[in-house]
Amino acid sequence: MAFSAYRTTLLLSVISAALPFCACQDPDKIKEVRLEAGPGESGAGAGKEPSLRLSVAAMLSPKLSFVTYGELAGYLEKRLNLPVKLVFKKNYAETNESLKNSESDAAFLCTGGYLAAREAFGVDVLAVPVVDGKMVYNSLIVAPGNGPARGLRDLKGKVFAFSDKSSLTGRLYVRARLADLGLPSGFFGGTLLTGSYDNSIKAVAEDLADAACVNSLVYQALLGRGDRYAKKLKVLETSPPFGNPPMVARAGLPSELKNKLRAAFLDMHKDAEGRRVLRTLSVERFAAPPPGLYSSAEELFAKVSPGAGRRK
């Protein structure tokens, strides 16, 4: 059964237009490098045929996301005996909105996006990726390998790249660190919103930004694939561990389908095709989250989102 997909194309203005976007110094007012939606991106629910609509946020740029998640969609179709439609969104906020409005049935969210969705309208965690035997990851502050910077304080007046406004590892961690160190909101000379972790890495490697904060899972996966941009960088700072970005379902998804989808993820490592797809995702297996997995992320999220509750 062939799977349906909604492609997006990347505007490579991260190269041609990044510097003019760096006039803003406040991390809360960063300019955005947008993704341009391809035909049908918002039409996941247009057809009448029953299907599972799986949304993918911008952990990777659209081209890499389509290749990476395309095989997963095909695998899930066989397990669920149901068409699986990939829905690519421009950012985590739009992914959350698609879950809230039932445009998407399930989604891969960043940890910050998950906490925001849980707080605002409720989602159910189905499974969490296990990488290198762990269910946690970090935010990495990266800079050019041959540059003089040795830590966050060395980046005063520099251009800093963020991946997404809602990303815990791609933005919120650095906001919290600036506050912890008593550094002003205008500490950076400019900020750039790239739309994905690999774009942030590329921006630093190509001297469009002086540093960035990125997801350690993505950074290590790119290094493992021999990515020429990732290899040019060094890690200035590693955050405390946070619970890995989860696979979630919208609260109103029928229980039977939700349970089948959860089982499909939790059992992927038990068959040859599932293990092949997991390798494509750079994941060992998926597992159920243990209690307290997101405690450290909740603390940071509450720090940068005053008034946030602790909805479970």
Secondary structure by P-SEA (a helix, b strand, c coil): cbbbbbbbbbccccccccccccccccccccccbbbbbccccccccccccbbbbbbbcccccaaaaaaaaaaaaaaaaaaacbbbbbbbcccaaaaaaaaaacccccccccaaaaaaaaacbbbbbcbbbbcccccbbbbbbccccccccccccccccbbbbbcccccccccaaaaaaaaaaccccccccbbbbcccaaaaaaaaaacccccccccaaaaaaaaaacccccccccccccccccccccccccccccaaaaaaaaaaaaaccccaaaaaaaaaaccccccccccccaaaaaaaaaaacccccccc
